[in-house]
């Protein structure tokens, strides 16, 4: 094995050693005093030093890794926070962890792509192309996963919101306040509608900490990413501002959302006839054609042969 074949493996080994050295450096920089302060701030770290070691180490390295991708403007930072909130990640460290994950997976893709490309093709154009493709896949993989998580969570909230609103209307009409009704809904529908319940529970927590109800309801509509939830938040804000009946506003919103969901189901049912054309033509029609035309074709062939 000559020098050209050994060089990719040497580069791969140097990258691995540099990563290990970086991890050890980040892990050794923390003194005992800062570790004790971290345990006081995060009670989950008191169970043992080995528990959550990987996650805590990644959280420590996240600001350093994400520094290159930190949003330059406040608008970009807010957009990233909204995307993460739509996927259910409301932590303050979520943006830095997400950006550091993109950097880490991008570097991993570069290492794997370069290792495969240089070993398979050498230092030709195909080798460098493999490096670029591997790095691009690793870099954009978290964004694709985040988009899929946002879409799935928005759909779950949209489908489970009318049922949660019905129970919310019942609680409000029974005499409970909006805060107590939201708390009751988050307790009763925790298993069937966990996403809606988590949003209501977060709203209750923010209200208990002293935030204004208008700001809490506005953030609820933005975090969910669902248009109906934004409309619900706007209705509740207006009802709280002008002193109108919250129960009546909730009932109107619940009825409109239920009608919208039924119309969406009817629309999807009407589209099934069009969607069934392609499998019918590709898979079912050839079998029917053979069964119906096959005997006649055999009879015609036999008649031509005998004549």
C-alpha positions as a Markdown table, in Angstrom:
| # | Residue | x | y | z |
|---|---|---|---|---|
| 1 | Unk | 0.0 | 0.0 | 0.0 |
| 2 | Unk | 1.6 | 3.2 | -1.1 |
| 3 | Unk | 1.5 | 6.7 | 0.3 |
| 4 | Unk | -1.5 | 7.9 | -1.7 |
| 5 | Unk | -3.6 | 5.0 | -0.3 |
| 6 | Unk | -2.5 | 5.7 | 3.3 |
| 7 | Unk | -3.1 | 9.4 | 3.2 |
| 8 | Unk | -7.0 | 9.3 | 3.4 |
| 9 | Unk | -6.7 | 7.0 | 6.5 |
| 10 | Unk | -4.2 | 9.3 | 8.0 |
| 11 | Unk | -6.5 | 12.3 | 7.6 |
| 12 | Unk | -9.4 | 10.3 | 9.0 |
| 13 | Unk | -7.4 | 9.4 | 12.1 |
| 14 | Unk | -6.2 | 13.0 | 12.6 |
| 15 | Unk | -9.8 | 14.2 | 12.5 |
| 16 | Unk | -10.9 | 11.6 | 15.0 |
| 17 | Unk | -8.0 | 12.4 | 17.3 |
| 18 | Unk | -8.8 | 16.2 | 17.1 |
| 19 | Unk | -12.5 | 15.5 | 18.0 |
| 20 | Unk | -11.5 | 13.4 | 21.0 |
| 21 | Unk | -9.1 | 16.1 | 22.1 |
| 22 | Unk | -11.8 | 18.8 | 21.8 |
| 23 | Unk | -14.2 | 16.7 | 23.8 |
| 24 | Unk | -11.6 | 16.2 | 26.6 |
| 25 | Unk | -10.8 | 19.9 | 26.6 |
| 26 | Unk | -14.4 | 20.9 | 27.0 |
| 27 | Unk | -14.9 | 18.3 | 29.7 |
| 28 | Unk | -11.8 | 19.3 | 31.7 |
| 29 | Unk | -12.4 | 23.0 | 31.6 |
| 30 | Unk | -15.2 | 22.7 | 34.2 |
| 31 | Unk | -14.0 | 23.0 | 37.7 |
| 32 | Unk | -15.6 | 21.4 | 40.8 |
| 33 | Unk | -17.2 | 24.7 | 41.8 |
| 34 | Unk | -18.9 | 25.2 | 38.5 |
| 35 | Unk | -20.0 | 21.6 | 38.5 |
| 36 | Unk | -21.7 | 22.1 | 41.9 |
| 37 | Unk | -23.4 | 25.2 | 40.6 |
| 38 | Unk | -24.6 | 23.3 | 37.6 |
| 39 | Unk | -26.0 | 20.6 | 39.9 |
| 40 | Unk | -27.9 | 23.2 | 41.9 |
| 41 | Unk | -29.3 | 24.8 | 38.7 |
| 42 | Unk | -30.3 | 21.4 | 37.2 |
| 43 | Unk | -31.7 | 18.9 | 39.7 |
| 44 | Unk | -31.4 | 16.1 | 37.2 |
| 45 | Unk | -27.6 | 16.1 | 37.6 |
| 46 | Unk | -27.8 | 15.2 | 41.3 |
| 47 | Unk | -28.6 | 11.5 | 40.6 |
| 48 | Unk | -25.1 | 10.7 | 39.6 |
| 49 | Unk | -22.2 | 11.9 | 37.5 |
| 50 | Unk | -22.7 | 9.3 | 34.8 |
| 51 | Unk | -26.3 | 10.0 | 34.2 |
| 52 | Unk | -27.1 | 12.5 | 31.4 |
| 53 | Unk | -23.3 | 12.8 | 30.9 |
| 54 | Unk | -23.6 | 12.7 | 27.1 |
| 55 | Unk | -26.4 | 15.3 | 26.9 |
| 56 | Unk | -24.7 | 17.6 | 29.4 |
| 57 | Unk | -21.4 | 17.4 | 27.5 |
| 58 | Unk | -23.2 | 18.2 | 24.3 |
| 59 | Unk | -24.9 | 21.2 | 25.9 |
| 60 | Unk | -21.5 | 22.5 | 27.0 |
| 61 | Unk | -20.1 | 22.1 | 23.6 |
| 62 | Unk | -23.2 | 23.5 | 21.8 |
| 63 | Unk | -22.3 | 27.3 | 22.1 |
| 64 | Unk | -18.8 | 26.7 | 20.7 |
| 65 | Unk | -20.0 | 24.5 | 17.8 |
| 66 | Unk | -22.9 | 26.8 | 16.9 |
| 67 | Unk | -21.0 | 30.0 | 17.0 |
| 68 | Unk | -20.3 | 29.9 | 13.2 |
| 69 | Unk | -24.1 | 29.5 | 12.4 |
| 70 | Unk | -25.5 | 31.9 | 15.0 |
| 71 | Unk | -28.1 | 34.1 | 13.4 |
| 72 | Unk | -26.8 | 37.6 | 12.6 |
| 73 | Unk | -30.1 | 39.4 | 13.0 |
| 74 | Unk | -32.9 | 39.2 | 15.6 |
| 75 | Unk | -35.4 | 38.3 | 12.8 |
| 76 | Unk | -33.5 | 35.2 | 11.9 |
| 77 | Unk | -33.1 | 34.2 | 15.5 |
| 78 | Unk | -36.9 | 34.6 | 16.1 |
| 79 | Unk | -37.7 | 32.6 | 13.0 |
| 80 | Unk | -35.4 | 29.8 | 14.2 |
| 81 | Unk | -37.0 | 29.8 | 17.7 |
| 82 | Unk | -40.5 | 29.7 | 16.1 |
| 83 | Unk | -39.6 | 26.7 | 14.0 |
| 84 | Unk | -38.2 | 24.9 | 17.0 |
| 85 | Unk | -41.3 | 25.8 | 19.1 |
| 86 | Unk | -43.5 | 24.5 | 16.3 |
| 87 | Unk | -41.7 | 21.1 | 16.6 |
| 88 | Unk | -42.2 | 21.2 | 20.4 |
| 89 | Unk | -38.7 | 22.4 | 21.5 |
| 90 | Unk | -39.2 | 25.4 | 23.8 |
| 91 | Unk | -36.0 | 25.3 | 25.7 |
| 92 | Unk | -33.7 | 28.3 | 25.7 |
| 93 | Unk | -30.8 | 26.1 | 24.6 |
| 94 | Unk | -32.8 | 24.6 | 21.7 |
| 95 | Unk | -31.4 | 27.0 | 19.0 |
| 96 | Unk | -27.7 | 26.5 | 20.0 |
| 97 | Unk | -28.2 | 22.7 | 20.3 |
| 98 | Unk | -29.9 | 22.6 | 16.9 |
| 99 | Unk | -27.2 | 24.6 | 15.2 |
| 100 | Unk | -24.4 | 22.6 | 16.9 |
| 101 | Unk | -26.1 | 19.4 | 15.7 |
| 102 | Unk | -26.0 | 20.7 | 12.2 |
| 103 | Unk | -22.3 | 21.5 | 12.5 |
| 104 | Unk | -21.5 | 18.1 | 14.1 |
| 105 | Unk | -23.4 | 16.1 | 11.5 |
| 106 | Unk | -21.9 | 18.2 | 8.8 |
| 107 | Unk | -18.4 | 17.4 | 10.0 |
| 108 | Unk | -19.4 | 13.7 | 10.4 |
| 109 | Unk | -20.7 | 13.7 | 6.9 |
| 110 | Unk | -17.4 | 15.3 | 5.6 |
| 111 | Unk | -15.4 | 12.7 | 7.5 |
| 112 | Unk | -17.4 | 9.8 | 6.2 |
| 113 | Unk | -17.7 | 11.2 | 2.7 |
| 114 | Unk | -14.0 | 11.9 | 2.4 |
| 115 | Unk | -13.1 | 8.5 | 3.9 |
| 116 | Unk | -15.3 | 6.7 | 1.3 |
| 117 | Unk | -14.5 | 8.9 | -1.6 |
| 118 | Unk | -10.7 | 9.1 | -1.1 |
| 119 | Unk | -10.5 | 5.4 | -0.5 |
| 120 | Unk | -12.7 | 4.5 | -3.4 |
| 121 | Unk | -11.6 | 7.0 | -6.0 |
| 122 | Unk | -8.5 | 8.6 | -4.6 |
| 123 | Unk | -7.9 | 12.3 | -4.9 |
| 124 | Unk | -9.8 | 12.5 | -8.2 |
| 125 | Unk | -12.9 | 14.6 | -8.8 |
| 126 | Unk | -15.2 | 11.8 | -7.6 |
| 127 | Unk | -13.5 | 11.7 | -4.2 |
| 128 | Unk | -14.0 | 15.4 | -3.6 |
| 129 | Unk | -17.6 | 15.1 | -4.8 |
| 130 | Unk | -18.2 | 12.4 | -2.2 |
| 131 | Unk | -16.8 | 14.8 | 0.5 |
| 132 | Unk | -19.1 | 17.6 | -0.6 |
| 133 | Unk | -22.1 | 15.3 | -0.8 |
| 134 | Unk | -21.5 | 13.7 | 2.6 |
| 135 | Unk | -21.0 | 17.1 | 4.2 |
| 136 | Unk | -24.2 | 18.5 | 2.6 |
| 137 | Unk | -26.3 | 15.6 | 3.7 |
| 138 | Unk | -25.1 | 15.8 | 7.2 |
| 139 | Unk | -25.5 | 19.6 | 7.4 |
| 140 | Unk | -29.1 | 19.6 | 6.0 |
| 141 | Unk | -30.3 | 16.4 | 7.7 |
| 142 | Unk | -31.4 | 18.2 | 11.0 |
| 143 | Unk | -33.3 | 20.8 | 9.0 |
| 144 | Unk | -35.2 | 18.1 | 7.1 |
| 145 | Unk | -35.9 | 16.3 | 10.3 |
| 146 | Unk | -37.1 | 19.5 | 12.0 |
| 147 | Unk | -39.5 | 20.2 | 9.1 |
| 148 | Unk | -41.0 | 16.7 | 9.3 |
| 149 | Unk | -41.4 | 17.1 | 13.1 |
| 150 | Unk | -43.1 | 20.5 | 12.6 |
| 151 | Unk | -45.5 | 19.1 | 10.0 |
| 152 | Unk | -46.4 | 16.1 | 12.1 |
| 153 | Unk | -47.0 | 18.1 | 15.3 |
| 154 | Unk | -49.1 | 20.8 | 13.5 |
| 155 | Unk | -51.3 | 18.0 | 12.1 |
| 156 | Unk | -51.7 | 16.4 | 15.5 |
| 157 | Unk | -52.7 | 19.7 | 17.1 |
| 158 | Unk | -55.1 | 20.5 | 14.3 |
| 159 | Unk | -56.9 | 17.1 | 14.6 |
| 160 | Unk | -57.1 | 17.1 | 18.4 |
| 161 | Unk | -57.9 | 20.8 | 19.0 |
| 162 | Unk | -61.7 | 20.5 | 18.5 |
| 163 | Unk | -62.0 | 17.8 | 21.2 |
| 164 | Unk | -59.9 | 19.9 | 23.6 |
| 165 | Unk | -62.0 | 22.9 | 22.9 |
| 166 | Unk | -65.2 | 21.0 | 23.6 |
| 167 | Unk | -63.9 | 20.0 | 27.0 |
| 168 | Unk | -62.7 | 23.6 | 27.5 |
| 169 | Unk | -66.2 | 24.9 | 26.8 |
| 170 | Unk | -67.7 | 22.4 | 29.2 |
| 171 | Unk | -65.3 | 23.5 | 32.0 |
| 172 | Unk | -65.8 | 27.2 | 31.4 |
| 173 | Unk | -69.6 | 26.8 | 31.3 |
| 174 | Unk | -69.4 | 24.8 | 34.5 |
| 175 | Unk | -68.0 | 27.8 | 36.3 |
| 176 | Unk | -64.3 | 27.4 | 36.1 |
| 177 | Unk | -62.0 | 30.2 | 35.0 |
| 178 | Unk | -59.9 | 30.1 | 31.9 |
| 179 | Unk | -56.8 | 29.2 | 33.7 |
| 180 | Unk | -58.4 | 26.4 | 35.8 |
| 181 | Unk | -60.2 | 25.1 | 32.6 |
| 182 | Unk | -57.0 | 24.9 | 30.7 |
| 183 | Unk | -55.4 | 23.1 | 33.6 |
| 184 | Unk | -58.3 | 20.7 | 33.7 |
| 185 | Unk | -58.1 | 20.0 | 30.0 |
| 186 | Unk | -54.3 | 19.4 | 30.2 |
| 187 | Unk | -54.9 | 16.8 | 32.9 |
| 188 | Unk | -57.8 | 15.0 | 31.3 |
| 189 | Unk | -56.5 | 14.8 | 27.7 |
| 190 | Unk | -52.9 | 14.1 | 28.5 |
| 191 | Unk | -52.9 | 10.7 | 26.8 |
| 192 | Unk | -55.2 | 11.4 | 23.8 |
| 193 | Unk | -53.9 | 15.0 | 22.9 |
| 194 | Unk | -50.4 | 15.4 | 24.4 |
| 195 | Unk | -49.3 | 18.2 | 22.2 |
| 196 | Unk | -52.3 | 20.4 | 23.0 |
| 197 | Unk | -52.1 | 19.6 | 26.7 |
| 198 | Unk | -48.4 | 20.5 | 26.8 |
| 199 | Unk | -49.2 | 23.9 | 25.2 |
| 200 | Unk | -52.0 | 24.5 | 27.8 |
| 201 | Unk | -49.7 | 23.4 | 30.6 |
| 202 | Unk | -47.0 | 25.8 | 29.5 |
| 203 | Unk | -49.5 | 28.6 | 29.3 |
| 204 | Unk | -50.6 | 27.9 | 32.9 |
| 205 | Unk | -47.0 | 27.9 | 34.0 |
| 206 | Unk | -46.4 | 31.2 | 32.4 |
| 207 | Unk | -49.5 | 32.7 | 34.0 |
| 208 | Unk | -48.5 | 31.5 | 37.4 |
| 209 | Unk | -45.1 | 33.1 | 37.0 |
| 210 | Unk | -46.9 | 36.5 | 36.5 |
| 211 | Unk | -46.9 | 37.0 | 32.7 |
| 212 | Unk | -49.8 | 38.9 | 31.2 |
| 213 | Unk | -52.6 | 36.8 | 29.8 |
| 214 | Unk | -52.5 | 38.6 | 26.5 |
| 215 | Unk | -48.8 | 37.8 | 26.0 |
| 216 | Unk | -49.3 | 34.2 | 27.0 |
| 217 | Unk | -52.2 | 33.7 | 24.6 |
| 218 | Unk | -50.3 | 35.4 | 21.8 |
| 219 | Unk | -47.3 | 33.1 | 22.3 |
| 220 | Unk | -49.6 | 30.1 | 22.4 |
| 221 | Unk | -50.8 | 30.9 | 18.9 |
| 222 | Unk | -47.2 | 31.4 | 17.6 |
| 223 | Unk | -45.7 | 28.3 | 19.3 |
| 224 | Unk | -48.4 | 25.9 | 18.0 |
| 225 | Unk | -48.0 | 26.9 | 14.3 |
| 226 | Unk | -51.7 | 26.1 | 13.7 |
| 227 | Unk | -54.0 | 28.8 | 12.2 |
| 228 | Unk | -57.0 | 27.7 | 14.2 |
| 229 | Unk | -54.9 | 28.1 | 17.4 |
| 230 | Unk | -53.9 | 31.6 | 16.4 |
| 231 | Unk | -57.6 | 32.4 | 15.8 |
| 232 | Unk | -58.5 | 30.9 | 19.2 |
| 233 | Unk | -55.8 | 33.0 | 20.8 |
| 234 | Unk | -57.0 | 36.2 | 19.1 |
| 235 | Unk | -60.6 | 35.4 | 20.2 |
| 236 | Unk | -59.6 | 34.9 | 23.8 |
| 237 | Unk | -57.5 | 38.1 | 23.8 |
| 238 | Unk | -60.4 | 40.1 | 22.5 |
| 239 | Unk | -62.8 | 38.5 | 25.0 |
| 240 | Unk | -60.5 | 39.2 | 27.8 |
| 241 | Unk | -59.9 | 42.8 | 26.6 |
| 242 | Unk | -63.6 | 43.7 | 26.2 |
| 243 | Unk | -65.0 | 41.6 | 29.0 |
| 244 | Unk | -67.3 | 39.5 | 26.8 |
| 245 | Unk | -68.3 | 35.9 | 27.5 |
| 246 | Unk | -65.4 | 33.5 | 27.0 |
| 247 | Unk | -67.7 | 30.5 | 27.0 |
| 248 | Unk | -69.7 | 31.8 | 24.0 |
| 249 | Unk | -66.5 | 32.7 | 22.1 |
| 250 | Unk | -65.1 | 29.2 | 22.8 |
| 251 | Unk | -68.3 | 27.5 | 21.6 |
| 252 | Unk | -68.3 | 29.5 | 18.4 |
| 253 | Unk | -64.7 | 28.7 | 17.7 |
| 254 | Unk | -65.2 | 25.0 | 18.5 |
| 255 | Unk | -68.2 | 24.7 | 16.2 |
| 256 | Unk | -66.3 | 26.4 | 13.3 |
| 257 | Unk | -63.3 | 24.1 | 13.8 |
| 258 | Unk | -65.4 | 21.0 | 13.9 |
| 259 | Unk | -67.1 | 22.1 | 10.6 |
| 260 | Unk | -63.7 | 22.8 | 9.1 |
| 261 | Unk | -62.4 | 19.4 | 10.1 |
| 262 | Unk | -65.5 | 17.7 | 8.6 |
| 263 | Unk | -65.1 | 19.6 | 5.4 |
| 264 | Unk | -61.5 | 18.5 | 5.2 |
| 265 | Unk | -62.6 | 14.9 | 5.7 |
| 266 | Unk | -65.2 | 15.3 | 2.9 |
| 267 | Unk | -62.5 | 16.8 | 0.6 |
| 268 | Unk | -60.1 | 13.9 | 1.2 |
| 269 | Unk | -62.9 | 11.4 | 0.6 |
| 270 | Unk | -63.8 | 13.1 | -2.7 |
| 271 | Unk | -60.2 | 12.9 | -3.7 |
| 272 | Unk | -60.0 | 9.1 | -3.2 |
| 273 | Unk | -61.8 | 8.5 | -6.5 |
| 274 | Unk | -59.1 | 10.4 | -8.4 |
| 275 | Unk | -56.3 | 8.7 | -6.5 |
| 276 | Unk | -57.6 | 5.2 | -7.1 |
| 277 | Unk | -57.4 | 5.7 | -10.9 |
| 278 | Unk | -53.7 | 5.1 | -11.0 |
| 279 | Unk | -53.6 | 1.8 | -9.1 |
| 280 | Unk | -56.7 | 0.6 | -10.9 |
| 281 | Unk | -55.1 | 1.2 | -14.3 |
| 282 | Unk | -51.6 | -0.1 | -13.4 |
| 283 | Unk | -52.4 | -3.2 | -11.3 |
| 284 | Unk | -56.1 | -4.2 | -11.6 |
| 285 | Unk | -57.0 | -3.4 | -15.2 |
| 286 | Unk | -54.2 | -5.6 | -16.7 |
| 287 | Unk | -55.5 | -8.6 | -14.8 |
| 288 | Unk | -59.1 | -8.0 | -15.8 |
| 289 | Unk | -58.0 | -7.5 | -19.4 |
| 290 | Unk | -56.1 | -10.9 | -19.4 |
| 291 | Unk | -59.1 | -12.7 | -17.8 |
| 292 | Unk | -61.6 | -11.3 | -20.3 |
| 293 | Unk | -59.6 | -11.1 | -23.5 |
| 294 | Unk | -57.4 | -14.2 | -22.9 |
| 295 | Unk | -59.9 | -17.0 | -23.8 |
| 296 | Unk | -61.1 | -15.1 | -26.9 |
| 297 | Unk | -57.5 | -14.6 | -28.0 |
| 298 | Unk | -56.7 | -18.3 | -27.5 |
| 299 | Unk | -59.8 | -19.3 | -29.5 |
| 300 | Unk | -58.8 | -16.9 | -32.3 |
| 301 | Unk | -55.3 | -18.3 | -32.4 |
| 302 | Unk | -56.5 | -21.9 | -32.5 |
| 303 | Unk | -59.0 | -21.0 | -35.3 |
| 304 | Unk | -56.2 | -19.4 | -37.4 |
| 305 | Unk | -53.9 | -22.4 | -36.9 |
| 306 | Unk | -56.6 | -25.0 | -37.9 |
| 307 | Unk | -57.6 | -23.1 | -40.9 |
